Amino acid sequence: MSRRKNSSALVVLLVLVAFIAGSLYIYFSDTFERNKPTITLAANNGYWNLKKPLEITIEDSSGIRSYKVSILMDAKKKVLEYEKPLAMPQQVAIEVKPPRTLYTLKAKRVTIVVEAQDSSKWNFFDGNRIEKRFELIIDKKRPRLNIVNNSYKISRGGSALVIFKVEDENLDKLYIESNKRHFKAEPFYKEGYYIALLAWPVTQRHFKATVIATDLAGNRATAYVPLYLKNRKYRVSKIKLSDKFLKGKIYDLAEEFEETQGVEDKIEQFKIINEDVRAKNEKLIHKITSVVPQDMIDDFHIRKMYPLKNGAVVAHFGDHRKYYYKGKLVSEAYHLGLDMASHSMAAIKTQNGGKVVYANYNGLYGNMPILSHGLGLYTLYGHCSSVDVSEGEEVAPNSKIANTGKTGYAMGDHLHFGVLVQGVEVRPQEWMDRKWIKLNISDIIKSAKKIIDEE
């Protein structure tokens, strides 16, 4: 009797162990995985322009047994895609093209329904199922874009202004493209109008500006800015490096910069300072001066600039400097400002009010305050012996902001005066010319406002 009881208990125990083992196998086995397939719609922001197919991805570790894509419109459901893949892949990529009937649809919204079933043995071998819905707004229209007014011309190394109108209830991105560079626009005067300063980098031979507007559905509109191009020529200077200069100023600078630590060769020191350190300093300048406000403005007033009273020009903007040592070209750089000098530690004044966005030391530029004047226009003052303003300070017109000096890479006391438009160095001479400002900035704005008021 005891043997029978023991045998029965053993059988029950074995069955229990087998049941637990089977349950654990089912619970942890990939064959019985319990995760539903994942469904994603690429680049989906809730809009569809009916030009590009919808890119849908379905993924599941156990494999996709079947999927179906349908569209709901006007309370009717239409199947767009249905398949039972034989190989049951772990990932399925689907391109769903809009049905022809959708192009004539007046409704502005549709629903994409994606259903998927995986190949798991879970749910009594029926697998895991999922249904995901995507609500999409149909937008087939491109933004309406037109140029209101712009400067007549732009010179290589110079600036120009453009004012334009954009209409689109789903507007997403707006910029002016030129030579792979994007210039930002600021809201202007009335709703839907924008204004932007443009710059033609002195280092580039060609220029073309195109206003580009895209909406949330991916519709794109373009408008060419009709500017007359003046390909201004700039000086090429051949400069012979002397041992006195290399052992003097360059040696002193090499002691200062981390990039030249441990470098003993004097030509290599000069090359690093003239190229690597300069690039680092200019990168900081470009970052600071690339900011464009996004508040709506009614106007933009700018006075002619002349920061140094009785200052004489000692080096021009745009000079392409090539440096030679013993007849061999060793380095080159562009001079991206206007050097002016009068007397030692002369007062530097700004004719235009603005905000101080930088007031610190910057390598080759020495002590260097930078002022923002709005609309992405900045002025820079390099090599200062002292700086009278602080970062974040609002400066009134005709304020003294610093004194000339020879800090940084300067052989004598002078001011390196730079003007930048959205991170691009431009000819200071234009902004020092009252007539140029009137014809290319003030008159353009005045005329544009008149056009806008008449619309």
Sequence and secondary structure as in RCSB ss.txt:
>XXXX:A:sequence
MSRRKNSSALVVLLVLVAFIAGSLYIYFSDTFERNKPTITLAANNGYWNLKKPLEITIEDSSGIRSYKVSILMDA
KKKVLEYEKPLAMPQQVAIEVKPPRTLYTLKAKRVTIVVEAQDSSKWNFFDGNRIEKRFELIIDKKRPRLNIVNN
SYKISRGGSALVIFKVEDENLDKLYIESNKRHFKAEPFYKEGYYIALLAWPVTQRHFKATVIATDLAGNRATAYV
PLYLKNRKYRVSKIKLSDKFLKGKIYDLAEEFEETQGVEDKIEQFKIINEDVRAKNEKLIHKITSVVPQDMIDDF
HIRKMYPLKNGAVVAHFGDHRKYYYKGKLVSEAYHLGLDMASHSMAAIKTQNGGKVVYANYNGLYGNMPILSHGL
GLYTLYGHCSSVDVSEGEEVAPNSKIANTGKTGYAMGDHLHFGVLVQGVEVRPQEWMDRKWIKLNISDIIKSAKK
IIDEE
>XXXX:A:secstr
 HHHHHHHHHHHHHHHHHHHHHHHHHHH GGG     EEEETT SSEE SSS EEEEEE TT EEEEEEEEEETT
EEEEEEEE  SS  SEEEEEE   GGGGG   SEEEEEEEEEE  SHHHHT  EEEEEEEEEE     EEEEEEE
 SEEETT EEEEEEEEE TTEEEEEEEETTEEE  EEBSSTTEEEEEEE  TT S    EEEEEETT  EEEEE 
  EEE     EEEEE  HHHIIIIIHHHHHH GGGTT   HHHHHHIIIIIIHHHHHHHHHHHTT    S BS  
       STT EEEE TT EEEEEETTEEEEEEE  SEEEE STT EEEESS EEEEEEEE GGG EEEEEE ST
TEEEEEESBSEE   TT EE TTEEEEE B  SS SSSBEEEEEEETTEEE HHHHT HHHHIIIIIHHHHHHHH
HHHH 
